[in-house]
Amino acid sequence: MNRLLALPALLAALAVALTGCAGGTPADDDAPVDLSQVTLRVGDQAGIQSALVEASGALDGAPYTVDWAQFPAAAPLLEALRSEAIDIGIAGDAPTLTALSSTDSIKIVKATRSPAKGGLALLVPGDSPVQSVADLRGRTVSPTTQGSIGHYLLLRALEEAGVPAEEVEISFLQPVDAAAALNSGAIDAWSTWDPYTAVAQQESGARILRDAEGLGTGLTFLDANTAALEDPGTRAAMADFTERYATALQWARENPAENAAIYSELTGRPAEVAELMADRAQRESEQLDDDLVAELQEVADRYADYGVLRSPVDVGSAVEDLAAPAGS
């Protein structure tokens, strides 16, 4: 397997220069961080990122331990992050903003972007009479969980089609329940994301009614708990992990077939599902610069206008530079 090299020089500098404690245990401020004592708790959704990192070998040689925690969607992941059950986790723009509207214990530490190629989509059964978003008037749609990227896509698609949201019956369901409801006819459409989109297409013959092209940013974030950011050892591990994660994304872009095969092997999902996901999930790292902050602020303001956010979100204050010292 062609595996990309990580950043040993960065690790050496972090191990020597950073002081504090590992894993949240108080220590002498002058003591160097021992990353071998750090366990970084990383939240994932449906095994996608852990399979990617495993396939790429990006964590090979990491001096800390990574403990993966799996969640069916972003909402429970972000709740675990808020409650300090995990240190860092992967979530899309809409659920990240939903979490930020109700807590100050989460920060955005890394951004990635994927093209809008069908992974996030409004689905209907293959034989559904619904041919356009406008046809959803009077019908029942699940945007998966409240505040999710599926929820945001549904509201944007309805707005684009000139359909007031109150003219659609919205039913929030966990992914497994939503899939069953779509197959049984209990709901008429489902707004969701990969791997659920790919599974529904390949295994149930679901049809994409509207994807996120032109409606979503394609942004996904690594979000961190603020208490974890204040711990020098955990912060050092997170800084290294984000670099290795970028390496994994690069590997996936260069090795889509191998990525799909290993994802299928590690998760048990059919090869055709993995191949479809790999084809439309070619993500790249993005700089957390002023332009990206402004772009995300527009999403936050729109989501607030939809009445989804509990309070307005100032995106700029929710971004943390892992290269800066804690508390700077």
Solvent accessible surface area in square Angstrom, and as a share of the most:
residue,aa,sasa,rsa
1,M,116,0.52
2,N,98,0.50
3,R,101,0.37
4,L,44,0.22
5,L,164,0.81
6,A,21,0.16
7,L,68,0.34
8,P,98,0.62
9,A,81,0.63
10,L,60,0.30
11,L,20,0.10
12,A,58,0.45
13,A,56,0.43
14,L,24,0.12
15,A,36,0.28
16,V,120,0.69
17,A,76,0.59
18,L,49,0.24
19,T,61,0.35
20,G,12,0.12
21,C,24,0.14
22,A,22,0.17
23,G,54,0.52
24,G,51,0.49
25,T,87,0.51
26,P,122,0.77
27,A,57,0.44
28,D,94,0.49
29,D,111,0.57
30,D,122,0.63
31,A,35,0.27
32,P,91,0.57
33,V,8,0.05
34,D,71,0.37
35,L,6,0.03
36,S,68,0.44
37,Q,124,0.55
38,V,1,0.01
39,T,66,0.38
40,L,0,0.00
41,R,85,0.31
42,V,0,0.00
43,G,0,0.00
44,D,0,0.00
45,Q,27,0.12
46,A,22,0.17
47,G,11,0.10
48,I,38,0.19
49,Q,15,0.07
50,S,21,0.13
51,A,4,0.03
52,L,12,0.06
53,V,5,0.03
54,E,105,0.47
55,A,1,0.01
56,S,2,0.01
57,G,7,0.06
58,A,2,0.01
59,L,37,0.18
60,D,82,0.42
61,G,71,0.68
62,A,23,0.18
63,P,52,0.33
64,Y,12,0.04
65,T,77,0.45
66,V,30,0.17
67,D,74,0.38
68,W,65,0.23
69,A,32,0.25
70,Q,90,0.40
71,F,35,0.15
72,P,62,0.39
73,A,0,0.00
74,A,5,0.04
75,A,43,0.34
76,P,42,0.26
77,L,0,0.00
78,L,7,0.04
79,E,86,0.38
80,A,13,0.10
81,L,0,0.00
82,R,101,0.37
83,S,60,0.39
84,E,91,0.41
85,A,57,0.44
86,I,5,0.03
87,D,9,0.04
88,I,0,0.00
89,G,0,0.00
90,I,7,0.04
91,A,1,0.00
92,G,9,0.08
93,D,9,0.04
94,A,0,0.00
95,P,6,0.04
96,T,0,0.00
97,L,0,0.00
98,T,38,0.22
99,A,14,0.11
100,L,21,0.10
101,S,7,0.05
102,S,58,0.38
103,T,26,0.15
104,D,128,0.66
105,S,24,0.16
106,I,2,0.01
107,K,47,0.20
108,I,0,0.00
109,V,12,0.07
110,K,29,0.12
111,A,0,0.00
112,T,3,0.01
113,R,64,0.23
114,S,26,0.17
115,P,61,0.38
116,A,36,0.28
117,K,96,0.40
118,G,3,0.03
119,G,14,0.14
120,L,38,0.19
121,A,0,0.00
122,L,0,0.00
123,L,0,0.00
124,V,0,0.00
125,P,36,0.23
126,G,43,0.41
127,D,132,0.68
128,S,13,0.08
129,P,99,0.62
130,V,1,0.00
131,Q,123,0.54
132,S,49,0.31
133,V,13,0.07
134,A,37,0.29
135,D,58,0.30
136,L,0,0.00
137,R,114,0.42
138,G,73,0.70
139,R,77,0.28
140,T,34,0.20
141,V,0,0.00
142,S,0,0.00
143,P,0,0.00
144,T,0,0.00
145,T,12,0.07
146,Q,111,0.49
147,G,1,0.01
148,S,3,0.02
149,I,36,0.18
150,G,0,0.00
151,H,8,0.04
152,Y,12,0.05
153,L,3,0.01
154,L,0,0.00
155,L,14,0.07
156,R,35,0.13
157,A,0,0.00
158,L,2,0.01
159,E,86,0.39
160,E,99,0.44
161,A,37,0.29
162,G,49,0.47
163,V,4,0.03
164,P,55,0.35
165,A,38,0.30
166,E,147,0.66
167,E,73,0.33
168,V,9,0.05
169,E,111,0.50
170,I,47,0.24
171,S,34,0.22
172,F,84,0.35
173,L,48,0.24
174,Q,76,0.34
175,P,1,0.01
176,V,115,0.66
177,D,76,0.39
178,A,0,0.00
179,A,33,0.26
180,A,58,0.45
181,A,13,0.10
182,L,6,0.03
183,N,97,0.50
184,S,89,0.57
185,G,54,0.52
186,A,71,0.55
187,I,6,0.03
188,D,43,0.22
189,A,0,0.00
190,W,2,0.01
191,S,0,0.00
192,T,0,0.00
193,W,22,0.08
194,D,21,0.11
195,P,1,0.00
196,Y,26,0.10
197,T,0,0.00
198,A,0,0.00
199,V,34,0.19
200,A,8,0.06
201,Q,45,0.20
202,Q,81,0.36
203,E,101,0.45
204,S,55,0.35
205,G,43,0.41
206,A,10,0.08
207,R,68,0.25
208,I,56,0.28
209,L,27,0.13
210,R,53,0.19
211,D,30,0.16
212,A,7,0.05
213,E,110,0.49
214,G,67,0.65
215,L,13,0.07
216,G,29,0.28
217,T,22,0.13
218,G,27,0.26
219,L,5,0.03
220,T,26,0.15
221,F,1,0.01
222,L,1,0.01
223,D,0,0.00
224,A,0,0.00
225,N,3,0.02
226,T,34,0.20
227,A,46,0.36
228,A,10,0.07
229,L,4,0.02
230,E,101,0.45
231,D,12,0.06
232,P,31,0.19
233,G,0,0.00
234,T,8,0.05
235,R,10,0.04
236,A,1,0.01
237,A,0,0.00
238,M,0,0.00
239,A,15,0.12
240,D,0,0.00
241,F,1,0.00
242,T,10,0.06
243,E,73,0.33
244,R,6,0.02
245,Y,3,0.01
246,A,26,0.20
247,T,21,0.12
248,A,0,0.00
249,L,5,0.02
250,Q,72,0.32
251,W,1,0.00
252,A,7,0.05
253,R,79,0.29
254,E,99,0.44
255,N,27,0.14
256,P,59,0.37
257,A,82,0.63
258,E,56,0.25
259,N,19,0.10
260,A,5,0.04
261,A,62,0.48
262,I,25,0.13
263,Y,14,0.05
264,S,21,0.13
265,E,138,0.62
266,L,85,0.42
267,T,45,0.26
268,G,65,0.63
269,R,61,0.22
270,P,50,0.31
271,A,55,0.43
272,E,85,0.38
273,V,0,0.00
274,A,1,0.01
275,E,102,0.46
276,L,40,0.20
277,M,13,0.06
278,A,9,0.07
279,D,84,0.43
280,R,15,0.06
281,A,44,0.34
282,Q,44,0.19
283,R,24,0.09
284,E,91,0.41
285,S,50,0.32
286,E,58,0.26
287,Q,143,0.64
288,L,46,0.23
289,D,67,0.35
290,D,122,0.63
291,D,114,0.59
292,L,7,0.03
293,V,30,0.17
294,A,57,0.44
295,E,56,0.25
296,L,1,0.00
297,Q,46,0.21
298,E,123,0.55
299,V,9,0.05
300,A,1,0.01
301,D,72,0.37
302,R,87,0.32
303,Y,0,0.00
304,A,36,0.28
305,D,123,0.63
306,Y,61,0.23
307,G,62,0.60
308,V,22,0.12
309,L,17,0.08
310,R,204,0.74
311,S,50,0.32
312,P,120,0.75
313,V,13,0.08
314,D,91,0.47
315,V,1,0.00
316,G,40,0.38
317,S,68,0.44
318,A,9,0.07
319,V,38,0.22
320,E,32,0.14
321,D,89,0.46
322,L,21,0.11
323,A,97,0.75
324,A,29,0.23
325,P,98,0.61
326,A,40,0.31
327,G,65,0.62
328,S,106,0.68
